[in-house]
Amino acid sequence: MEHEAHAHHDQHEHQGSTEHQHQHAGATSWQTAVQATLHCLTGCAIGEVLGMMIGTALGWGNAPTTVLAIVLAFFFGYSLTLRGVLKAGLGFRAAFRVALAADTLSIAVMELIDNGVIVLWPDAMDAELADALFWISLALSLVIAFVITVPVNKWMIGRGKGHAVVHQYHH
């Protein structure tokens, strides 16, 4: 009897995961959106900073340095989500699909804003690693990207998309 009840609970929980997403999504709080965006920001910042440092240190031009930073931002953003979803027991292919669904728009918006700020900031693209402007422009561009991406994530989560697809694996 206990086994049947447990099996029924597991079945109900699995069937209810989409319902739970929609119920949770309808009541998406700013706190939930901020947490999702902080998660995204972590991966983006690691990749962005690393890419900018590598490209600048190697004396690459602005375009290849920016491309490297963006590629690494997506790589680290997806990797952080993958790590958590794989820990929850999902296979790699399914976990990768979850990471793509959860993070693609969030990372894309963050990178568009972040890199747009740096491109528009006078002299930021020409700053070297030893220049305060390099670090200040990079830090402020990430803060601006975060502020703009929070409402995007709130909107996505509110529709059961974005980080809402990862939410069920965090329990």
MODELLER restraints for C-alpha pairs under 7 A, 6 or more apart:
rsr = mdl.restraints
at = mdl.atoms
rsr.add(forms.Gaussian(group=physical.xy_distance, feature=features.Distance(at['CA:17:A'], at['CA:168:A']), mean=6.71, stdev=0.5))
rsr.add(forms.Gaussian(group=physical.xy_distance, feature=features.Distance(at['CA:21:A'], at['CA:160:A']), mean=5.60, stdev=0.5))
rsr.add(forms.Gaussian(group=physical.xy_distance, feature=features.Distance(at['CA:21:A'], at['CA:164:A']), mean=6.27, stdev=0.5))
rsr.add(forms.Gaussian(group=physical.xy_distance, feature=features.Distance(at['CA:22:A'], at['CA:160:A']), mean=5.61, stdev=0.5))
rsr.add(forms.Gaussian(group=physical.xy_distance, feature=features.Distance(at['CA:25:A'], at['CA:157:A']), mean=5.49, stdev=0.5))
rsr.add(forms.Gaussian(group=physical.xy_distance, feature=features.Distance(at['CA:25:A'], at['CA:158:A']), mean=4.05, stdev=0.5))
rsr.add(forms.Gaussian(group=physical.xy_distance, feature=features.Distance(at['CA:25:A'], at['CA:159:A']), mean=5.88, stdev=0.5))
rsr.add(forms.Gaussian(group=physical.xy_distance, feature=features.Distance(at['CA:25:A'], at['CA:160:A']), mean=5.41, stdev=0.5))
rsr.add(forms.Gaussian(group=physical.xy_distance, feature=features.Distance(at['CA:26:A'], at['CA:158:A']), mean=5.37, stdev=0.5))
rsr.add(forms.Gaussian(group=physical.xy_distance, feature=features.Distance(at['CA:28:A'], at['CA:154:A']), mean=6.57, stdev=0.5))
rsr.add(forms.Gaussian(group=physical.xy_distance, feature=features.Distance(at['CA:28:A'], at['CA:157:A']), mean=6.63, stdev=0.5))
rsr.add(forms.Gaussian(group=physical.xy_distance, feature=features.Distance(at['CA:28:A'], at['CA:158:A']), mean=5.46, stdev=0.5))
rsr.add(forms.Gaussian(group=physical.xy_distance, feature=features.Distance(at['CA:30:A'], at['CA:154:A']), mean=6.65, stdev=0.5))
rsr.add(forms.Gaussian(group=physical.xy_distance, feature=features.Distance(at['CA:33:A'], at['CA:150:A']), mean=5.64, stdev=0.5))
rsr.add(forms.Gaussian(group=physical.xy_distance, feature=features.Distance(at['CA:33:A'], at['CA:153:A']), mean=5.49, stdev=0.5))
rsr.add(forms.Gaussian(group=physical.xy_distance, feature=features.Distance(at['CA:33:A'], at['CA:154:A']), mean=4.75, stdev=0.5))
rsr.add(forms.Gaussian(group=physical.xy_distance, feature=features.Distance(at['CA:34:A'], at['CA:150:A']), mean=5.70, stdev=0.5))
rsr.add(forms.Gaussian(group=physical.xy_distance, feature=features.Distance(at['CA:36:A'], at['CA:163:A']), mean=6.27, stdev=0.5))
rsr.add(forms.Gaussian(group=physical.xy_distance, feature=features.Distance(at['CA:37:A'], at['CA:146:A']), mean=6.64, stdev=0.5))
rsr.add(forms.Gaussian(group=physical.xy_distance, feature=features.Distance(at['CA:37:A'], at['CA:149:A']), mean=6.70, stdev=0.5))
rsr.add(forms.Gaussian(group=physical.xy_distance, feature=features.Distance(at['CA:37:A'], at['CA:150:A']), mean=5.71, stdev=0.5))
rsr.add(forms.Gaussian(group=physical.xy_distance, feature=features.Distance(at['CA:37:A'], at['CA:153:A']), mean=6.72, stdev=0.5))
rsr.add(forms.Gaussian(group=physical.xy_distance, feature=features.Distance(at['CA:40:A'], at['CA:77:A']), mean=5.87, stdev=0.5))
rsr.add(forms.Gaussian(group=physical.xy_distance, feature=features.Distance(at['CA:40:A'], at['CA:106:A']), mean=6.90, stdev=0.5))
rsr.add(forms.Gaussian(group=physical.xy_distance, feature=features.Distance(at['CA:40:A'], at['CA:107:A']), mean=6.48, stdev=0.5))
rsr.add(forms.Gaussian(group=physical.xy_distance, feature=features.Distance(at['CA:41:A'], at['CA:146:A']), mean=6.69, stdev=0.5))
rsr.add(forms.Gaussian(group=physical.xy_distance, feature=features.Distance(at['CA:43:A'], at['CA:73:A']), mean=6.01, stdev=0.5))
rsr.add(forms.Gaussian(group=physical.xy_distance, feature=features.Distance(at['CA:43:A'], at['CA:76:A']), mean=4.62, stdev=0.5))
rsr.add(forms.Gaussian(group=physical.xy_distance, feature=features.Distance(at['CA:43:A'], at['CA:77:A']), mean=3.87, stdev=0.5))
rsr.add(forms.Gaussian(group=physical.xy_distance, feature=features.Distance(at['CA:43:A'], at['CA:80:A']), mean=6.55, stdev=0.5))
rsr.add(forms.Gaussian(group=physical.xy_distance, feature=features.Distance(at['CA:44:A'], at['CA:73:A']), mean=4.14, stdev=0.5))
rsr.add(forms.Gaussian(group=physical.xy_distance, feature=features.Distance(at['CA:44:A'], at['CA:74:A']), mean=6.59, stdev=0.5))
rsr.add(forms.Gaussian(group=physical.xy_distance, feature=features.Distance(at['CA:44:A'], at['CA:76:A']), mean=6.56, stdev=0.5))
rsr.add(forms.Gaussian(group=physical.xy_distance, feature=features.Distance(at['CA:44:A'], at['CA:77:A']), mean=5.60, stdev=0.5))
rsr.add(forms.Gaussian(group=physical.xy_distance, feature=features.Distance(at['CA:44:A'], at['CA:107:A']), mean=6.80, stdev=0.5))
rsr.add(forms.Gaussian(group=physical.xy_distance, feature=features.Distance(at['CA:45:A'], at['CA:73:A']), mean=6.71, stdev=0.5))
rsr.add(forms.Gaussian(group=physical.xy_distance, feature=features.Distance(at['CA:46:A'], at['CA:73:A']), mean=6.66, stdev=0.5))
rsr.add(forms.Gaussian(group=physical.xy_distance, feature=features.Distance(at['CA:46:A'], at['CA:76:A']), mean=6.79, stdev=0.5))
rsr.add(forms.Gaussian(group=physical.xy_distance, feature=features.Distance(at['CA:47:A'], at['CA:69:A']), mean=5.79, stdev=0.5))
rsr.add(forms.Gaussian(group=physical.xy_distance, feature=features.Distance(at['CA:47:A'], at['CA:72:A']), mean=4.21, stdev=0.5))
rsr.add(forms.Gaussian(group=physical.xy_distance, feature=features.Distance(at['CA:47:A'], at['CA:73:A']), mean=3.81, stdev=0.5))
rsr.add(forms.Gaussian(group=physical.xy_distance, feature=features.Distance(at['CA:47:A'], at['CA:76:A']), mean=5.84, stdev=0.5))
rsr.add(forms.Gaussian(group=physical.xy_distance, feature=features.Distance(at['CA:48:A'], at['CA:69:A']), mean=4.44, stdev=0.5))
rsr.add(forms.Gaussian(group=physical.xy_distance, feature=features.Distance(at['CA:48:A'], at['CA:70:A']), mean=6.27, stdev=0.5))
rsr.add(forms.Gaussian(group=physical.xy_distance, feature=features.Distance(at['CA:48:A'], at['CA:72:A']), mean=6.48, stdev=0.5))
rsr.add(forms.Gaussian(group=physical.xy_distance, feature=features.Distance(at['CA:48:A'], at['CA:73:A']), mean=5.26, stdev=0.5))
rsr.add(forms.Gaussian(group=physical.xy_distance, feature=features.Distance(at['CA:50:A'], at['CA:69:A']), mean=6.82, stdev=0.5))
rsr.add(forms.Gaussian(group=physical.xy_distance, feature=features.Distance(at['CA:51:A'], at['CA:65:A']), mean=6.43, stdev=0.5))
rsr.add(forms.Gaussian(group=physical.xy_distance, feature=features.Distance(at['CA:51:A'], at['CA:68:A']), mean=5.23, stdev=0.5))
rsr.add(forms.Gaussian(group=physical.xy_distance, feature=features.Distance(at['CA:51:A'], at['CA:69:A']), mean=3.80, stdev=0.5))
rsr.add(forms.Gaussian(group=physical.xy_distance, feature=features.Distance(at['CA:51:A'], at['CA:72:A']), mean=6.35, stdev=0.5))
rsr.add(forms.Gaussian(group=physical.xy_distance, feature=features.Distance(at['CA:52:A'], at['CA:65:A']), mean=5.86, stdev=0.5))
rsr.add(forms.Gaussian(group=physical.xy_distance, feature=features.Distance(at['CA:52:A'], at['CA:66:A']), mean=6.84, stdev=0.5))
rsr.add(forms.Gaussian(group=physical.xy_distance, feature=features.Distance(at['CA:52:A'], at['CA:69:A']), mean=5.66, stdev=0.5))
rsr.add(forms.Gaussian(group=physical.xy_distance, feature=features.Distance(at['CA:53:A'], at['CA:129:A']), mean=6.81, stdev=0.5))
rsr.add(forms.Gaussian(group=physical.xy_distance, feature=features.Distance(at['CA:55:A'], at['CA:65:A']), mean=4.50, stdev=0.5))
rsr.add(forms.Gaussian(group=physical.xy_distance, feature=features.Distance(at['CA:56:A'], at['CA:65:A']), mean=6.88, stdev=0.5))
rsr.add(forms.Gaussian(group=physical.xy_distance, feature=features.Distance(at['CA:56:A'], at['CA:128:A']), mean=6.53, stdev=0.5))
rsr.add(forms.Gaussian(group=physical.xy_distance, feature=features.Distance(at['CA:56:A'], at['CA:129:A']), mean=6.83, stdev=0.5))
rsr.add(forms.Gaussian(group=physical.xy_distance, feature=features.Distance(at['CA:62:A'], at['CA:125:A']), mean=6.57, stdev=0.5))
rsr.add(forms.Gaussian(group=physical.xy_distance, feature=features.Distance(at['CA:70:A'], at['CA:111:A']), mean=6.59, stdev=0.5))
rsr.add(forms.Gaussian(group=physical.xy_distance, feature=features.Distance(at['CA:74:A'], at['CA:107:A']), mean=6.51, stdev=0.5))
rsr.add(forms.Gaussian(group=physical.xy_distance, feature=features.Distance(at['CA:78:A'], at['CA:99:A']), mean=5.62, stdev=0.5))
rsr.add(forms.Gaussian(group=physical.xy_distance, feature=features.Distance(at['CA:78:A'], at['CA:103:A']), mean=6.68, stdev=0.5))
rsr.add(forms.Gaussian(group=physical.xy_distance, feature=features.Distance(at['CA:81:A'], at['CA:99:A']), mean=5.63, stdev=0.5))
rsr.add(forms.Gaussian(group=physical.xy_distance, feature=features.Distance(at['CA:82:A'], at['CA:95:A']), mean=5.89, stdev=0.5))
rsr.add(forms.Gaussian(group=physical.xy_distance, feature=features.Distance(at['CA:82:A'], at['CA:96:A']), mean=6.30, stdev=0.5))
rsr.add(forms.Gaussian(group=physical.xy_distance, feature=features.Distance(at['CA:82:A'], at['CA:99:A']), mean=5.94, stdev=0.5))
rsr.add(forms.Gaussian(group=physical.xy_distance, feature=features.Distance(at['CA:85:A'], at['CA:95:A']), mean=5.76, stdev=0.5))
rsr.add(forms.Gaussian(group=physical.xy_distance, feature=features.Distance(at['CA:85:A'], at['CA:169:A']), mean=6.04, stdev=0.5))
rsr.add(forms.Gaussian(group=physical.xy_distance, feature=features.Distance(at['CA:86:A'], at['CA:92:A']), mean=6.75, stdev=0.5))
rsr.add(forms.Gaussian(group=physical.xy_distance, feature=features.Distance(at['CA:86:A'], at['CA:95:A']), mean=6.14, stdev=0.5))
rsr.add(forms.Gaussian(group=physical.xy_distance, feature=features.Distance(at['CA:88:A'], at['CA:169:A']), mean=5.82, stdev=0.5))
rsr.add(forms.Gaussian(group=physical.xy_distance, feature=features.Distance(at['CA:98:A'], at['CA:165:A']), mean=6.65, stdev=0.5))
rsr.add(forms.Gaussian(group=physical.xy_distance, feature=features.Distance(at['CA:98:A'], at['CA:166:A']), mean=6.66, stdev=0.5))
rsr.add(forms.Gaussian(group=physical.xy_distance, feature=features.Distance(at['CA:101:A'], at['CA:162:A']), mean=5.84, stdev=0.5))
rsr.add(forms.Gaussian(group=physical.xy_distance, feature=features.Distance(at['CA:102:A'], at['CA:161:A']), mean=6.89, stdev=0.5))
rsr.add(forms.Gaussian(group=physical.xy_distance, feature=features.Distance(at['CA:102:A'], at['CA:162:A']), mean=3.89, stdev=0.5))
rsr.add(forms.Gaussian(group=physical.xy_distance, feature=features.Distance(at['CA:102:A'], at['CA:163:A']), mean=4.56, stdev=0.5))
rsr.add(forms.Gaussian(group=physical.xy_distance, feature=features.Distance(at['CA:102:A'], at['CA:165:A']), mean=6.01, stdev=0.5))
rsr.add(forms.Gaussian(group=physical.xy_distance, feature=features.Distance(at['CA:102:A'], at['CA:166:A']), mean=6.39, stdev=0.5))
rsr.add(forms.Gaussian(group=physical.xy_distance, feature=features.Distance(at['CA:103:A'], at['CA:162:A']), mean=6.09, stdev=0.5))
rsr.add(forms.Gaussian(group=physical.xy_distance, feature=features.Distance(at['CA:103:A'], at['CA:163:A']), mean=6.80, stdev=0.5))
rsr.add(forms.Gaussian(group=physical.xy_distance, feature=features.Distance(at['CA:106:A'], at['CA:149:A']), mean=6.54, stdev=0.5))
rsr.add(forms.Gaussian(group=physical.xy_distance, feature=features.Distance(at['CA:106:A'], at['CA:153:A']), mean=6.52, stdev=0.5))
rsr.add(forms.Gaussian(group=physical.xy_distance, feature=features.Distance(at['CA:109:A'], at['CA:149:A']), mean=6.37, stdev=0.5))
rsr.add(forms.Gaussian(group=physical.xy_distance, feature=features.Distance(at['CA:110:A'], at['CA:145:A']), mean=4.95, stdev=0.5))
rsr.add(forms.Gaussian(group=physical.xy_distance, feature=features.Distance(at['CA:110:A'], at['CA:146:A']), mean=6.65, stdev=0.5))
rsr.add(forms.Gaussian(group=physical.xy_distance, feature=features.Distance(at['CA:110:A'], at['CA:149:A']), mean=6.07, stdev=0.5))
rsr.add(forms.Gaussian(group=physical.xy_distance, feature=features.Distance(at['CA:113:A'], at['CA:145:A']), mean=5.12, stdev=0.5))
rsr.add(forms.Gaussian(group=physical.xy_distance, feature=features.Distance(at['CA:114:A'], at['CA:141:A']), mean=4.74, stdev=0.5))
rsr.add(forms.Gaussian(group=physical.xy_distance, feature=features.Distance(at['CA:114:A'], at['CA:142:A']), mean=5.46, stdev=0.5))
rsr.add(forms.Gaussian(group=physical.xy_distance, feature=features.Distance(at['CA:114:A'], at['CA:145:A']), mean=5.25, stdev=0.5))
rsr.add(forms.Gaussian(group=physical.xy_distance, feature=features.Distance(at['CA:117:A'], at['CA:141:A']), mean=5.56, stdev=0.5))
rsr.add(forms.Gaussian(group=physical.xy_distance, feature=features.Distance(at['CA:118:A'], at['CA:124:A']), mean=5.86, stdev=0.5))
rsr.add(forms.Gaussian(group=physical.xy_distance, feature=features.Distance(at['CA:118:A'], at['CA:125:A']), mean=6.47, stdev=0.5))
rsr.add(forms.Gaussian(group=physical.xy_distance, feature=features.Distance(at['CA:118:A'], at['CA:137:A']), mean=6.32, stdev=0.5))
rsr.add(forms.Gaussian(group=physical.xy_distance, feature=features.Distance(at['CA:118:A'], at['CA:138:A']), mean=6.89, stdev=0.5))
rsr.add(forms.Gaussian(group=physical.xy_distance, feature=features.Distance(at['CA:118:A'], at['CA:141:A']), mean=6.45, stdev=0.5))
rsr.add(forms.Gaussian(group=physical.xy_distance, feature=features.Distance(at['CA:119:A'], at['CA:125:A']), mean=6.20, stdev=0.5))
rsr.add(forms.Gaussian(group=physical.xy_distance, feature=features.Distance(at['CA:124:A'], at['CA:133:A']), mean=6.26, stdev=0.5))
rsr.add(forms.Gaussian(group=physical.xy_distance, feature=features.Distance(at['CA:124:A'], at['CA:134:A']), mean=6.08, stdev=0.5))
rsr.add(forms.Gaussian(group=physical.xy_distance, feature=features.Distance(at['CA:124:A'], at['CA:137:A']), mean=6.36, stdev=0.5))
rsr.add(forms.Gaussian(group=physical.xy_distance, feature=features.Distance(at['CA:127:A'], at['CA:133:A']), mean=6.19, stdev=0.5))
rsr.add(forms.Gaussian(group=physical.xy_distance, feature=features.Distance(at['CA:127:A'], at['CA:134:A']), mean=5.07, stdev=0.5))
rsr.add(forms.Gaussian(group=physical.xy_distance, feature=features.Distance(at['CA:128:A'], at['CA:134:A']), mean=6.11, stdev=0.5))
rsr.add(forms.Gaussian(group=physical.xy_distance, feature=features.Distance(at['CA:153:A'], at['CA:162:A']), mean=6.82, stdev=0.5))
rsr.add(forms.Gaussian(group=physical.xy_distance, feature=features.Distance(at['CA:156:A'], at['CA:162:A']), mean=5.38, stdev=0.5))
rsr.add(forms.Gaussian(group=physical.xy_distance, feature=features.Distance(at['CA:157:A'], at['CA:163:A']), mean=6.03, stdev=0.5))
rsr.add(forms.Gaussian(group=physical.xy_distance, feature=features.Distance(at['CA:157:A'], at['CA:164:A']), mean=4.95, stdev=0.5))
